[in-house]
Amino acid sequence: MDFTVTILGSGAAIPTTERNPSAQLVEVRNNLLLLDCGEGTQMQLRKSGVRIQKINHIFISHLHGDHYFGLIGLINTMHLLGRSQELHLYAIQPLEELIKMQLELSRTTLLYPLIFHPVDPEISSVILDHAQFTVTTIPLNHRVPTCGFLIREKPEKRRIRKDFLKTARVPVAFFDRIKDGEDYTDENGHVHLNQLITHDPPQVKSYAYCTDTAYYQPVVPVIKDCTLLYHEATFMEDKAADARAKFHSTAKEAASIALQAGAKNSDVDGLLREAKEVFPETVLAEDGLKVEV
Ligand SMILES: [Zn+2]
């Protein structure tokens, strides 16, 4: 399981005993990413047994409080626990000023570098290009500027067949070149075609996090063929007018996005049965749920 999503909070604006405000932890090839940080996220991380100092990247979808009211607390706890490594924060610009002001008023000088990356929620762009994965913004349609995030693994190199390695005694110096797709010429001048001595790497997986949004068709090309889609659904179809007025989605609309995008699985927040009628591979997002991408 080298790519998982843990739902830390799946509720609406007001926390309840069953549902915390929005936050999700994504583990991709041993990197921990936090998507949104509603109030109570620290406690949810502790309950899940996560080592919070391992989180190096936090992404905030928009500035409704239920998506970021837990952020200053988490930033402060990392400081109190003696963090020294960089923390990268991705959000729309005003959040940087807000965090700075909160730190200044409490006369807190962080022990670690907090590096702010402003995002433009209106265009889809790669905001993090890591050696093992990328994070791309997904413009959404909500009452305030909002974007989701698409996390996609980078392709791994080809894998050399074990039976070939046993018989051919390939010098270690050639391993990387073979993994990059080169043929191998042995000491007798015999050429071994790369296709015959390697396996394809595992298929690249991706996770699309589409939080608060009305039904918004332009999402589809951005998240096309994602492995797992999380899409909010605040209303049933009989309340479609309310959904539109409040810039949220119905379960049917969420499932329709999953279908159009060709997602392999979808994780819908609330209202499971209606979503399943349109997109059968839907599971209900509940706090504490861990899903393999
Ligand atoms: Zn919102």
Boltz pocket constraint, residues with backbone or C-beta under 6 A from the ligand:
constraints:
  - pocket:
      binder: B
      contacts: [[A, 62], [A, 64], [A, 142], [A, 212]]
      max_distance: 6.0
